[in-house]
Amino acid sequence: MTKSLPDITDLNLLRVFRVSMSDMSEFNFLPPLIAMLDQNARGIRIEIANISVDSVSVAMRSGKIDLALGYVPGLDEQCISRTLFVDEHVCVVRAGHPLRKQKPTKEDLANLR
């Protein structure tokens, strides 16, 4: 039996979605999402949940969150994921920093903590 999803343009729809997302995802996704919901589905609310990356699978299975946006490695087989886009990050260091002389490895960056 296939469960049909409600039409989000139905203005009578009242629903809260709990979403786990990184700061970067909040910056990129929330403004256009909130604007779209304000125009088309005023009964839908988004609540942001602060879930650690290693707890996302458990939080989804338990119903604590409905969705996760951002870099979420290590999801278990019971979670469905899709790549929305691929992004690139850069490392900026001060003049004279030891990493300036070479391309940093993951280990180099991890050791900066």
Secondary structure as UniProt FT lines:
FT   TURN            8..9
FT   TURN            11..12
FT   STRAND          15..21
FT   HELIX           23..40
FT   TURN            42..43
FT   STRAND          44..49
FT   HELIX           53..55
FT   HELIX           56..62
FT   STRAND          67..69
FT   TURN            73..74
FT   TURN            77..78
FT   TURN            95..96
FT   HELIX           98..101
FT   HELIX           106..110
FT   TURN            111..112
//
